[in-house]
Amino acid sequence: MENFLEEIYSKALEMRQVQTDLKTLPVGEERKETAHEWANLVHWMADRLVVARDKFAKFLKLES
């Protein structure tokens, strides 16, 4: 469980940095690549929400 939370935290920090980078990059190839990285991180995080629900359900009395 601890590893899961550490991974979420690490990815959240990475997402924040990528978001900051996107704000400052001019239109071009680097911005396009960074936007793709952002999209991948958002998809990864959305997938983790499903995993988190399953992992924490028994502690929060959620139905899976």
Buried (B, 14 or more C-beta within 10 A) or exposed (E): EEEEEEEBEEBEEBBEEBEEBEEEBEEEEEBEEBBEBBEEBEEBBEEBEEEBEEBEEEEEEEEE
